[in-house]
Amino acid sequence: QVQLVESGGGLVQPGGSLRLSCAASGSSLSMYYLGWYRQAPGKQRELVARIKRSGSTTYADSVKGRFTISRDNDNNTVALQMNSLKPEDTAVYYCYSGPFGMSATYWGLGTQVTVSS
C-alpha cells in the first residue's frame, strides 16, 4: 500500500509556471514508478510524465520541453515543474505510484491546475 498526497496546484496565467509536489508513504517496492496523470473535464485520464527509481523519465508529447519530472528517493517525493503553461493544460493532476511491472497502481486525490487569463 502507498499513500500519496499532492500539493501545489492553483490558478496561473498562460505562459506561467507551477510546481506540483507529491509525498509518498508506505511500501517502497510500490514506488518503482512515480508519476503524474491528468484528467480534463469530459476527457480520459492521460499520462503526463513518469519517472523510474533509476531516474529514467517518460513524457507525454504534449508536455515535452515544458514539464520536468524529478524524484527524491530518500524522501519518497516526486515533483512536476510545469513551465510555459497553456489553457489546454487545465486539468486535475493526479500523483501515482506503482511497482516494477505495474501490477498495482496507487493514486493521490488530485490537485486542480487551471491555466486562464
C-alpha positions in Angstrom: 0.0 0.0 0.0 1.1 3.5 -0.8 -0.4 6.8 0.3 0.1 9.8 -1.9 -0.5 13.5 -1.1 -0.3 16.1 -3.8 0.2 19.9 -3.3 1.0 22.9 -5.5 -2.0 23.3 -7.8 -3.7 26.5 -8.4 -4.6 29.2 -11.0 -2.0 30.6 -13.3 -2.0 32.7 -16.4 -0.9 31.3 -19.8 2.8 31.2 -20.1 3.2 30.9 -16.3 4.7 28.2 -14.2 3.6 25.9 -11.4 5.3 23.2 -9.4 3.4 20.2 -8.2 4.7 18.0 -5.4 3.7 14.6 -4.1 4.7 12.9 -0.9 4.5 9.1 -0.8 4.5 6.9 2.2 4.2 3.1 2.5 5.8 0.3 0.6 8.9 1.4 -1.2 8.6 -1.6 -3.5 5.4 0.1 -4.9 7.3 3.3 -5.7 9.4 1.9 -8.6 7.4 4.2 -10.8 6.3 7.6 -9.6 4.5 10.0 -11.9 1.6 12.2 -12.8 -1.6 11.7 -14.8 -4.2 14.4 -15.5 -7.8 14.5 -16.4 -9.6 17.4 -18.0 -13.4 17.7 -17.9 -15.0 15.3 -20.4 -11.7 13.6 -21.2 -10.0 10.5 -20.2 -7.2 10.4 -17.7 -3.8 10.7 -19.5 -0.2 10.1 -18.6 1.7 13.4 -18.2 5.1 12.1 -17.0 6.6 9.3 -15.0 10.0 8.5 -13.6 11.6 5.2 -12.6 13.6 4.8 -9.4 16.7 4.9 -11.6 15.7 8.4 -12.8 14.6 7.3 -16.3 11.8 9.5 -17.5 8.8 9.4 -19.9 6.8 12.4 -21.0 3.6 12.9 -23.0 4.4 14.5 -26.3 2.1 17.5 -25.4 4.4 18.5 -22.4 7.9 17.6 -23.7 10.2 20.6 -23.4 7.8 22.4 -20.9 7.4 20.0 -18.0 10.2 18.3 -15.9 9.6 15.5 -13.5 12.0 14.7 -10.7 12.1 12.5 -7.6 13.9 12.2 -4.3 14.2 8.5 -3.4 15.5 9.3 0.1 12.3 11.2 0.9 9.9 9.4 -1.4 8.8 12.5 -3.2 8.1 13.4 -6.8 7.7 16.8 -8.3 6.5 18.2 -11.6 7.8 21.5 -12.7 5.4 23.0 -15.3 6.6 25.9 -17.4 5.0 27.7 -20.4 1.6 26.6 -19.3 -1.2 26.6 -21.8 -5.0 26.7 -21.3 -5.1 23.1 -22.5 -3.0 22.1 -19.5 -6.0 22.8 -17.3 -6.9 19.6 -15.5 -6.9 17.7 -12.2 -3.4 16.3 -11.8 -3.0 13.0 -10.0 0.1 11.6 -8.5 0.5 7.9 -8.9 3.0 5.1 -8.0 3.4 1.5 -9.0 5.8 -1.4 -8.6 8.0 -2.9 -11.2 5.7 -4.5 -13.7 2.8 -2.2 -12.6 0.8 -5.0 -11.1 -0.9 -2.3 -9.0 -1.4 1.4 -9.2 -1.9 3.8 -6.3 -3.4 7.3 -6.7 -3.5 10.5 -4.8 -6.7 12.5 -4.5 -5.6 15.0 -7.2 -4.9 18.7 -7.3 -6.5 21.2 -9.7 -4.4 23.2 -12.2 -6.2 26.0 -14.0 -4.5 28.0 -16.7 -6.5 31.0 -17.6 -6.2 34.8 -18.1 
